[in-house]
Amino acid sequence: DAIVVLENISTHLERGEKPTEAAVHGTSEVGISVIASTLTMLCVFLPLTMVSGMAGIMFKQLGWIVSIIMIISTTAALTLVPMLCSRMLSNKPKNGKLHRAIFDNVEKFLNKISDGYAKIIGWCMNHRKTVIFSGLAIFVAVLVLLGPGVKSEYFPHSDEGRLTVSIELPVGTEQTVTGEFAKNFAARIKSEIPEIQVLQYRFGQASTDNVWGSMQSNGSYIISMNINLGSMEDRERSSSEIADIIRKDLREYPEVKKGTVSEGMGGVGGAASITLEIYGYDFDETDRVAKEIQGKMLDNENFTQVVLSRDDYTPEYQVDFDRTKLALNGLNSTTAAAAFSAAMNGSVGSYYREEGDEYNIRVIYDKKFRSSTQDIENIIVYTPAGKAVRIKDLGTVVEAKVPPTIERKNRERYITVTGIVATGHALSEAVAATNAIIKTTEIPNNITTDISGDFEDQQSMFLNLVVLMVLIIILVYMVMASQFESFMSPFVIMFSVPFAFTGVILGLWATNTALGVMAMIGIIILLGIVVKNGIVLIDYTILMRERGMSVIDASVTAARSRLRPILMTTLTTVLGMVPMAVGRGEGSELWRSLGMTVCWGLTISTLVTLVLIPTIYCSLATAQERRKAKKLAQTKG
């Protein structure tokens, strides 16, 4: 805004006006366009402060900060800048030899660009249909040819230098064996990965007093590792490459039933994942389908790790009581089961107190009397009459395997297949691969599937952001219509928006970047930025028409006069975003797509709309004047 005001004041000074007069006239000429452009920016960023969900949590502060800065910046541009110009600038500046040697050539170069641009606009005024249809053809071609090839993601993957490894050995593995395996595996990856700065691991069953440990997955067969790789700037290999090395090592151990390697700290920026939910009541059928899909996903290049949510089945002894035999002995299934449980798991018979501490005295069968089916069959249950009856006289003891947990969602049993997206592949590619795998898998009619995980979160976020974009476009149009007191001028300016999308698609395709949430935020920012150039251009064109110029002359004059401030504002924005778009430091991955989106979208939109906006305005304004002239002639007739 300050650039537009300052450039217009400088133009009046070059015409010989006094500094005070130049400041007043120059500011008044562009004041409406500056206010309108600021209001359009507020229409973009203020709605971000009202968004709910994850988008609201992430971008609410951005919306408030930019809105406040824009209000202060516009106030300064319309008050402080004109005052400083009236005091510090002169209509007859005294320039030294060095200044002339440098800036005279720059001025000549800029004048040549302005003259050439004016000639282009003059040609466009006489070939309006050709220009408009060419612009439409460019938009459609990019949308149709390149649009379908753009990949999508949730959040960009960032290297946080943290890995979490979870290893599950066969159920029932003794704790000493688990500890030995953890020690050997930790030593192996330390020797293979010198980037490891800190490696911590834990294993075993949490005690009843360890509340935090009990809340996590634990057991005598489970190992958990936390690995710190340090800053990405201090190592050559990324955390994804190191994670793949650990995954490869885990696959070499046949005793590892499940091994997962997670990147990051569990927030945004970790490795993308696909979760396939398989719904069905029958355990055998859902297990078969899940394992078949798991195998196909592991063979697919889009996935580097695929795990099932259902753990190995736990072996257990079950007693199938005969109700007739129970009734003959004066027992029921509840009392018999309680007696059997007390023998196997023990029961608290009394307490031992010492120095204020109390300890449970648990009475349980000795291990050697409860280690086989025969031992369990010989467990004694006492009837109400005091008669001793063995379990084998009351029912049948069988060995069975059951899932450790039964997962349910919406009151339906289900199992999940979770695949980590491989480095170099996007979430959309993994989703397409998963759908293709589902089509080639024989799935019974009583089993249904659904893709969730990051894909579900992405779809929800994208839907919210698309709705926000539509509301922003409507608000921007309404604001411009109220400022220009016309529906036609804002309609012309809104043609800048489609070519912002054209630039974004070109940028995503050229840089092989996936469209994610951060890129969507960049598009939302573009909705406010790209219309600013059109506002400045159309507002000055209207001013020239009010001063008596024809539509064509006003369009050419405004285009030539406003070229310099439009290029200056575009360059300052693009150059300010370039460091973000090409950043390579720690955490830069998260913001790179936002910077790239703004740079490409604003550049392409500016280049196209500098030609297209004046041409469309000239066409519509000329048609409007013809209709007015025709109505006037009919009225006089």
N, C-alpha and C positions, 0 to 999 in steps of 0.2 A: 504493500500500500504506500509506504513512504517512497519507494522507487517511482511509482506512477505520479505521485504529487510532485516530487522533486524534478522529474523529467519535464513535466508540463510547465512548471515555473521556469525552468531553464529555457524552454522554448519561447516563452513570453519575454524573458530577458534578452534573448538573441534578436527579438523584434524591436528592441529599443525601449521597452517599457521600464519605468522606475521599479526598483526592487519591491517597494511596498505594493504598488499596483500589480506587479507580476505575481506576487504571493497571493493577493486576494483573487485576481482573475483566474490564475492557474489552478488554485485550490477549488474555486467554485465550479470550474468546468468539469473536474473529475470527481468532485465530492460525492455525487450520487452513485457513480460507479464504484467508488471505494467503499461506501457504506453497503451497497448491494452485495459486493463481493465478500465483505466481512459477514454479512447476515447469512449468505450461503454457506460459509465455513461453519458458522454457528449451527446451522441446520444439520451439518454433518456430525459435529463433535458433541453437541449437547445431547442428542439421542443416545450416544454411547454411555452417558451417565445414568441412563434409565433402563439399560438392558439388564435382564436377570440371568441367572445361571452362571456358567463358567466364563462366558464372554463378559458379563458384567463385572465379575471379580477381577478379570485381567485388565480390562480397558476402561474402567470407570475413572481411574485417576488420570489416564491419558485424555479423556474427554474433558474433564474439569480444567486441567492445566492448559490445554490448547485453547479452550474457550476463553479463559481469563486472559491469556497472552494476546489473543486476537482482539479482544475488546480494548486492552491497554494499547496495543500497537496501532489500532485504527484511531484511537483518541489522540495519540502522539502524532500520527501522520497528518491529521486534519487541524491540529493546533500548534504543536511544538515545531514541526518541520517548516510550515509557512513562516512562523515567527523568526526562526533561525535564518531562513533564506532571505527575509527582508532586512536582516541585520548584517549578514555575513557575505551575501552575494552582491554582485554589481553587474549592471548592463554593459559596462565597459571594462572588463577585467584586464589587468596588466600581466601578460604572460611572458616569462623569460624564454631564452633560446632553448634551454633544455626541454621546457614544457612544449614548445612548438615543435621541436625535433621529434618528440615522442608522440604527442597527441594529434598533431596535424595530419600525420599519415593515417592514424587510427580513424580520425574524423572523415578523411577522404574515403577510406575503406568502407566505413559504415554508411556514408552517403551513397556509395555505389550499390551497396546491398539494398538500401531503401529505394533507390531509383529502379533497380532491377525488379524488386518486389512490386513496385507500383506498375511497371510494365506488364508483369505477370497478371496482376489483378485486372488491369485494363483489358488484357486479352480474355480473361475469364468472364468479364462482364459481357463480352460479345459472343461467348461460347458457353452460355450458362448450362444448357442441357448436357453438353459433353462433360463439363466439370462435375456436375451433380451425379450423373450416372456413372462416371468413373469412380467417384468417391464411394458410391453405393456398391459398385462392383468390387472394390478393394475390401470393403467391410465384409461382404458376403463371402468372398474368396477365402479370406483369413479365417472366418468363422467356420466355413464348411470344410476347408482343406486341412487346417491346422488345429481347429478346436477339438475335434474328436481325439486327436493324438496327445492332448495335454493330460498328464497324469495328476492324480490328486492324493493328498495325504491329510492327516489330522494336524499334528504339529511337526515342524522339522526336527530331525534327530540331532541332538547336541551331545558333545563329548564332555561328560561331567567327571570323568576319571574315577568312577565308582562302579564296582561290580558286586553282585550278590549271587552266590552259588548255593544251590540246594541239592543235596544228594540223598537218595533213598536206597538203601540196600534191602535185600529180602526181609520181609516181616519175620521177626523172631531172632534176627541176628544178635548175638551177644554184644554187650557194650564194649568189651575189650577188643573184639574183632573190629567193631566200628571205629574205635579209637585208633587202632593200628592202621586201618585203611586211610583215615583222615590224615594221619601223620605222614604217611608215604605219599599221598596225593598232593598234599600241601608242599612237600619237599620237591616233588616233580615239577609242579607249575612254577615254583620259585626259580628253579634252575632254567626252565624254558623261557620264562618271561622276566627279564631283568628290570623291566619298568615297574614291577611291583614294589611299592614302598612299605605298605603295611598289609599283612594278611592275618586275619583272626578267624578261628573256627571254633565251633562248639558242637557237642553231640551228647546223646544220652537222654534219659527220661527226666523231666523236671520234677522236683519234689513237690509235695502238696503245699509247702509253705511258699514256693516260688510262684507268685500270682502271675507275674509278667511272662515267665517261661511257660506256664500252663496255657496262656492265651495263644501261644504260637505253636506251630507244628513241631512236635518233639516226640522222641521215642528212642529206644535203644538202637534203632537202625537208621536214624536220620542224622545228617550232618549239615550244618549251615556255615557258610563262609562269607566274610565281608572283606573285600579287596579294595585298597586305595592305590590308584595308579599315578596320582599326582596330576599336575597341570598338563594339559595337552601341548602346551608350548615347550615343555621340557622333554618330549618324546617324539619319536618318528611315527610309531604305529598308533592308530586310533583305538579307542576302547572297544569298538565293534570288531576290529581285527583280532584283538586280544581275546575277546569273548568267544570268537569262533575257534581260536586255538584251544581254549578250555573245553568247549563243546566237543571238539574232535577228540581230545584226550578222554573225555568221559565215555565216548562211544567205544573205546578200546577195552573197557572193563565189562565183561559179561555179567558180573555180579551187581552192577548198578541197574536197578529196576527203573529209576526215574532220576534224571539229572537236568536241572534247569539253571541257566545263566541269565540273570537280569541285569540290564544296564541302567545306570542312573540311580536316583534316590527315590524313585516311585512317583515323581511328579511328571509334568509335561517335559518333552524333550528326550524321553527314553526311546528305546527301540519300539517301532510300531508292531502291533500284534493283531491277529485275527482270532476271534473266538467263535467257534461253531458249536451251537447248542443243539443237542440231539435229544428229542423228547420221546419217551416210550416207557411202558410199564415193565416189560420183560427185560431183566438184566442181561440175559444171554444175547438177545437180539441187539440191544443197544451197544453192548460190548463189541459184538462182531462188526457192526457198522462203524463204530468209532475207531476200532483198530485198523479196519480196511482203509478208512479215510486218512488216518494218521500215516499209514505206510505210503499212500499216494502223495501226501503233502511233503513227506520227507524226501521223496524222489523228485519233487518239483524244485526248480532253481529259485523260486520266489521265497522259499522258507529255509531258514537255517536251524530251526529248532521247533519240534512239535511234541507236545505232551498232553496226556489225558488227565482229567480232573479226578477220575475214580482211581483210588489207590488199589494196590494188590488186595485180593480177598484175604481176610483174616481167618485162619483155621480155628475152629472151635468145636467143642463137644456139645451135643444137644441131646436132651432126654425127651423121648416121645412117650409121655405117660398114658397108660391105659386107664381110662376113667372107670371102667368096671372094677378093675383091681384096686384102684384108689378107694372106691366106695366100699368094697368088701373089708378094707382095712380101716375104715372110718376117716379117710383122708380126702383132701381135694387137691387140685393142681396148684393152688396158691401155697398151701402149707408144705407140700412136697417140694415145690420149687425153692421156697425159702430155706428149707433144710439142706437141699443140695447146694445152694449158693453159699450158705454158711460154711459148708465143708470145703468148698473149692476156693472161695475168696476170703473166708474167715469172718468172724463177727466179734465186736468189741464186748468182752465179757466183764471187764472191770477197768479200773484206772490205778496208776501208780503215781503218787505225789512225792516230790522231793524238792525242798528249798523253794517252794512256791510254784514249781513247774509241775504240770500234769501230763502224763503219758498214757496213751491207750494200751490196754492189754488185749491183743487180738488173738483169739483162739481159732486155729486153722489146722486142717489135716497136714501131716508132714508131707513133703514133696514126693517122697518115694511111694506114698500111698494114694497119689492122685496124678500119676504120670502116664497112665495107659487106660484103654477102654475097660480092661478087666478090673483095674483099681476102682474106677468110677462105678462100675456095676456092683461092687462090694461095699460101697458107702451105705451106712446104716441110717435109716430114718425111723424115728420112734412114733408110734401111733398114739392117739389120746389115751388108750388103755395101757400104755407103757410097753407095748410089744415092739421088738426090734425087727424091722423089715429092710431087706436090701433093695437097692435101686432096681436091680435086674428083675425083682419080683413085682415091681410096680410099672415097668415100662421097658423101652429099648433105648440103649445108648448108641448114638451114631456120630460119626465125624462129618463135619460140614464146613464149607467156606462161605463167608458172608462178606459183603462190602463193608468197610469200616464206617462209612457214612452213606446215607441215602440223601442225595441232593434233590431239592425240589424248587420249582419256580412256577408261580401261578398254580400251585397245588398239583403240579405234574412232575413226575420223576424225569430227571434228565442227566446227561453226562456232557462235558464240554471237551472239545479238541482245540487247544490253543497253539497257534503257530506264530513264531517270531519272524517278522519280515526280514529277509536277507539284505545285507548292505548293497546299495546300488539299485534296489527295487522299491517301488512306491506301494502305498497301501492299496490303491486302486488295482494295481496289477495282481496283488495277492488276493483281493476279493474276486477278481475275474477268474483266477486260477482255482480258487475254492469252489466257485459256482460250477466250473467245468468238471471238477472232481466229483461233485455231488451228482451231476448228470450221468456220469459214467459208473456210479456206484449203485448196486442193487439194494434199494431201500424198501422194506415192507410198507404196506399202506398204513399200518398202525403206528409208524414212526415218522415224526416230522422233524425238520431242521430249520434253524434260524441263525443268521450271522449277526454277531454282536461285538462287544469289545470296542476297540478304537473306531471301527467302522460305524457302529451305532452312535457313538459320541460325535463322530465327524458329521454324520447326517443331521443330527439334532442341531449342532452348532451352525452348520451351513444353512439350514432352514431358517434359523433365527437371524442370521446375517443377511440372507436374501430378503426376508421380510423387512429388515431394517433398511436395506438399500432402496427398496421400493418406496418406503415412507420418506426417506431422505430425498429421493428424486421429486416426489410430490411436494414436499416442503420447499425445496429449492425453487421449483417452478412457481409456487405460490408467492414466495418472497420476491422473485424477480418480476412477476406480473404486477404486484403491488407497487414496486419501485418504478417500473417503466410505464405503469398505467396502460398496459397493452398486453394482449395475449400472443400477438405475433412475434414480437421481439424476443421474449423468453423462449418461445418455441424454436426460433432459429438458434439461439445460444445452446439449447439442450442437445443440438446435433454434435456438440463436443464430446458428449458422454459415450456414444457408441464407439468412437474412435479411440477413446481411452481403453475400452475393452479390447479393441484391435491391438493396441500397443502392448497390453498385458499378455494377450495370447502369443504375440510374436516374441515377447521377452521370455515367457515360460518355455516356448518351443526352442528358442535359440540357445538358452542356457541350460536346457534339460532340467528345469526346476518343476517340482510338483506344486499344484495349487492347494495350499493349505489355509489354515485359519489366519496366519499372519499375512499371507498374500491377499486374502479377502479383506482384511483390515486396510491393506494398502489400496485396494479398489475403492473402499468406502472413503478413504482420504482423497482419492482422485476425484470423486464426485463433486467435492467442494472446490478443488484446485483448478480443474480444467475449465470450469465455467467462468472463472475469473477473467481469463483472457478474452472470452467472448463478450463478457459484460463491458470491459474496457473498450473493445472494438466497436460494438453496436452503440454504446452510449455516445461515443464521439461521432459516429456516423449520423445519429439522430440530431446531434448538436449542429453538424454541418448542414443538414437539411433545413433546420430551423433558421439558419443564416442565409437561406435562399438558394443553396446548391441543388442540382438535380440528384436523383437517386444514384446514378452511376458516378458522377463527379464526387458526391459525398462519400461513397464507398471507397473509391480510389484514394481520396485525400485522407480519410480516416485510417485506412490500411497503412498508408505510407507514414503517417504521423505516429500511429500507435505501435508500429513494428518494434521500435527500439525498447520501449518499456516492457512490452510483452516478452521479447527475447531476454531482457535483463531479469525479469521475475522468474521466467522458466529456468534460465541458467543457474540462478542462485538456488532455486529449489532442487534442481537435478544435481548440481555439484554438492549440495549439502547432504543429499541422499547417497551419493556415490560411495563414501567410506562405509556406510552401512551395507550397501549392496555388494561390495567386494571385500568386506572385512574377513580376516582370517584368525582373529584372536579368540580367546576363550569366551564362549557364550555367543559368538557372532552368528552361529548357525541359525539361532532362533529368529534373528532380525534380518537376515540376509534376504529372504524372499520379500519382505515388506519393502526394503529399500529398492530392490530390483523392480518390483511391481510399479512403484511410484516413478522411478526413472524412465522405464520404457513406456509406461502409459502416458506420462506427461509429455515426453519427447514426441512420440508419434501423434498424439492428439494435437499438440501445438502446430506441428508441421502441416498436418492435414487441414486443421480448422482455420489456419491463417489464410488458406485459399478458399476453403469450402464455405465458411461462415459468411464472408462478404458476398459470395456468389448466391447463396440461398437467400440472404436478406434482400439482395438486389432483385431477385426473381419475384419474391413474395411482395416486396414494396411496390415494384412496377405493376404487378397484377392488381394490387390494392388501389393504386392511383388510376388504373384504367377503369376499374369498377366505379370509382367515385366520379370519374369524368363521364362515364356512360350514364350513371344515375342523374348527374347534373344536366346532361343533354336531354334526357327523357323528361326531367322536371321542366326545363325551359320549353321543350316541344309541347 
